[in-house]
Structures are given as structure tokens and as C-alpha cells.
């Protein structure tokens, strides 16, 4: 299973549109937080997600586009991860 980081921009969106997107993305296994080796949880930047998927990068893009298209016109960026390092405040 591969790990992915996904960024979604909804065009001309309101906060409620992003809340709906977050719900739909979570239902498909896309999370808005990461857990450090120390067990602490860290919130990702707005409209950024992580997921572990059996799909390839194009399949993840298509899945995310299908989800986002039910909310608003959008732009999607998907990156397949070979490891992650970050600095975020814990939640």
C-alpha cells in the first residue's frame, strides 16, 4: 500500500463547502491529521489530506476528483510519498 499526500482547492468555495469536502474525504479514508512517532497528532494545513491506498497516483487523483466534483469545481494535487518529515504544532 502506498502513502499519499493530497491537496484540494475548491473554486469559489465557502467554509461550508470545505466542511462537506472534509466529511466526504474522511469517508473514503483521507485524513486531515498525521501521527508522529511520539504518538502526538498533528493537524495538516487546510484542505490537505493523507491516505494509504492500493491505487496508483493517477487512481488517487481520479478518486479525489470524483469526491471533490460532488462539492465544487476544484483543483487537485496528489503526491506519492517515499517518507515524510514535518514540523507542525500538535493539536
C-alpha positions as CSV (number, residue, x, y, z in Angstrom):
1,X,0.0,0.0,0.0
2,X,1.4,3.4,-0.9
3,X,1.1,6.6,1.1
4,X,-0.2,9.8,-0.5
5,X,-0.5,13.5,0.4
6,X,-3.4,15.3,-1.3
7,X,-4.2,18.9,-1.7
8,X,-7.6,20.1,-2.8
9,X,-8.6,23.6,-3.8
10,X,-12.3,24.3,-4.2
11,X,-13.1,27.1,-6.6
12,X,-15.3,30.0,-5.2
13,X,-15.9,27.9,-2.1
14,X,-17.4,28.8,1.2
15,X,-16.3,27.3,4.6
16,X,-19.4,25.0,4.5
17,X,-18.1,23.6,1.1
18,X,-14.8,22.7,2.7
19,X,-16.6,21.1,5.7
20,X,-18.6,18.9,3.3
21,X,-15.4,18.0,1.4
22,X,-13.7,17.0,4.7
23,X,-16.6,14.7,5.6
24,X,-16.6,13.1,2.1
25,X,-12.8,12.7,2.0
26,X,-12.8,11.1,5.5
27,X,-15.5,8.7,4.5
28,X,-13.1,7.5,1.8
29,X,-10.1,7.2,4.1
30,X,-8.4,10.6,3.6
31,X,-7.3,12.0,6.9
32,X,-6.6,15.7,7.9
33,X,-4.1,14.8,10.6
34,X,-0.9,12.8,11.0
35,X,0.5,11.0,14.0
36,X,4.2,11.4,14.9
37,X,6.4,8.7,16.2
38,X,5.9,10.1,19.6
39,X,2.1,9.4,19.3
40,X,1.2,13.1,19.1
41,X,-1.4,14.1,16.5
42,X,-0.7,17.0,14.2
43,X,-3.3,18.9,12.1
44,X,-2.4,19.3,8.4
45,X,-2.9,22.6,6.6
46,X,-6.4,23.4,5.3
47,X,-7.7,21.1,2.6
48,X,-4.6,18.8,2.8
49,X,-5.0,15.1,3.4
50,X,-3.0,11.9,3.8
51,X,-4.1,8.4,2.9
52,X,-2.8,4.9,2.4
53,X,-4.2,3.4,-0.8
54,X,-3.8,0.4,-3.1
55,X,-4.3,2.8,-6.0
56,X,-1.5,4.4,-8.1
57,X,-1.1,8.1,-8.1
58,X,-3.5,8.6,-11.1
59,X,-6.1,6.4,-9.4
60,X,-5.9,8.5,-6.2
61,X,-6.2,11.7,-8.3
62,X,-9.3,10.3,-10.0
63,X,-10.8,9.2,-6.7
64,X,-10.2,12.6,-5.1
65,X,-11.6,14.4,-8.2
66,X,-14.7,12.3,-8.1
67,X,-15.2,13.3,-4.4
68,X,-14.4,16.9,-4.9
69,X,-16.6,17.2,-8.0
70,X,-19.6,16.4,-5.8
71,X,-18.9,19.6,-3.8
72,X,-17.5,22.3,-6.2
73,X,-15.2,22.9,-9.2
74,X,-11.7,22.1,-8.0
75,X,-8.0,21.6,-8.4
76,X,-6.3,18.6,-7.0
77,X,-2.6,17.8,-6.4
78,X,-1.6,14.2,-5.4
79,X,1.9,13.3,-4.3
80,X,3.1,9.7,-3.7
81,X,5.2,9.6,-0.6
82,X,8.5,7.8,0.0
83,X,8.7,9.2,3.5
84,X,7.6,12.3,5.3
85,X,9.2,14.8,7.6
86,X,7.3,17.7,9.1
87,X,7.1,20.5,11.6
88,X,3.6,21.2,12.8
89,X,2.1,22.3,16.1
90,X,0.4,19.5,17.9
91,X,-3.4,19.7,18.3
